[in-house]
Amino acid sequence: MNIYSIISKLTDNGEVHIYLDIDGVLANYDVGNVVDFKEKRILHNNVDSVKFLSTIPNVELYILSVCKDDMEKLSKNSFLDMNANFIMNDHRIFLNKDDKSVMEIKSDYLKGLNRSNKIVYLDSDNSVLEYVKYNNNDIEVLHASELVD
């Protein structure tokens, strides 16, 4: 089943909120190499797939990303403005990196969301997906590879 079918089926029961990361989902992820997002390669097929998801009735898209500082937030926002401007500014959630791991920060944020809507989390990092699923068993987790059809 492709991602469009998965999401469409979930919308049968109401609104679906999809939270997705940027690294490895909308932009390439170069392990261990911190690069300004202006220099990141856009994953055009993934962006097109996410844009199509935004047209499905009862679907709301959100960015969920962890940033080490304000400069990284600005860089990620600029990337989204240039390449994924269909994701509204008020749906771009940038969490501050603290002493917790990225997977803990994201999982804790998702845990605090209102469950009246179905929540889907999409990422390219298997360890984050597994952690989120283990700690939020009512959230649908999908790997970024689901965007490739």
N, C-alpha and C positions, 0 to 999 in steps of 0.2 A: 504494500500500500504506500503510495507516495504522500508527501507532506500535505499536499492540498486536500487529499481525501481524509487524512487524519484530522486536520484542523476543521474542515467542513463538517465532519461527523461530530466533533466536539461542540460545534456551534448549534447543533440540534437541541441542546439542553440549555442554551443561553449564551451570554457573552463570554468570549475567550480573550484573555490578556496574555500576549506572547512577550516574554522578556528574553532579549538576546544580547550576547556579548559582541564586541567589535572584532577583537583579535581572533583570527582564524575563522571568523564567520563572515564579516564584511570586508576585512582587510587581511592581507597575508600576515602570518605570524612567524617571525624569524627568531627561533629559540635562542635565548641568551643575548640577543642583540636589540638593545633599546633604540628605536628609531623614531624620529619625529613623524607623526602621522601624515604630514604633508608629503613625506617620502615613501609612505607605504603603498604597496600595490593593491589596487582595489580588486576584489573578487567579483567581477561583473555578473557572472551567472548567479551567485548567491544574492547579490543586491537585487537583481531582477526577480528572483524567486521571492524574496522578502517583500518587494514592492507589490508583487501579485497577491501575496498573503494579505496585504493591507487593504485589498479591494474586496475581500470576502466579508459579507455582512456579519456583524456582531464580533469583529476582530479588532482589537486595539494592540498596536505595537509599542514596545518600550525597549530602550537600551538599558542594560544593566552592566555597568563597568566599574572596575576599581582603579583608582588613580593615586599615584604617590604624591602628587602636588597639583597646584592650580595650573601650572604650565601644561601638564599632561591633559587636564580637563579641556583647556583651550584648544590644544592640538587635536584632540578627539572630536570636539565640537566642530572645528573647522573641517575635518575630514567628513563628518556627517553632513554639514552644510553643502559641501561640494559634491558628495556622492550619494547621499541618502536623505535628501531634504524632505522627503515624504514622511520622515519620522519627526514629529513635532518636538519643538524645543522642550516643552513641559513634560514630554515623555522620555527624556534623556536623563537617566539617573546615574550620577557619578558618585560612588561611595569612596570615602577616604581610606587609604591603606593605613592600618594601625598595627598593633602587635599581633593581631589575629591573621590567620592565613586567608588568602583570597576566597577559598572555598567556604570557610566559616563566615566571612563577611557577607558573601552572596546568599548563603543558606539562611543566615539570620535575617537578612532583609526580606527574603521571600517568605519566611515563616511568619513575619509580621503583617503580611498582606491580608486584606479582606477576602475571605473565601466564598463570597457570594458569586464570584466569577470563576470560571475554570482558568487555572494558571498553567501555562506552558513555559518551560525554560529551555532555551536552545543555546548550546555552547559547543566549542570544538575540543574542550579539555575533558577527557574521560574521567579523571579523578574528581573534577568539580561536579560533573553530572552525577557520578555515583554518590558523592557526599550529599548533594542536594536531594537526591531521591531517597537516600537512607534517612535523612532528617526531616523530610517533607513528603511523606508517602502519598499525599493527595495531589502532588504536582506531577504533571506529565513532563518528562525530560526527553529531549530529542537531541541527537548529535547533529552538528552542522552538515554532515554528509547527507542528511535527509533533504537538504536544499538542492542537491544535484540530482537531476532527473534524466 
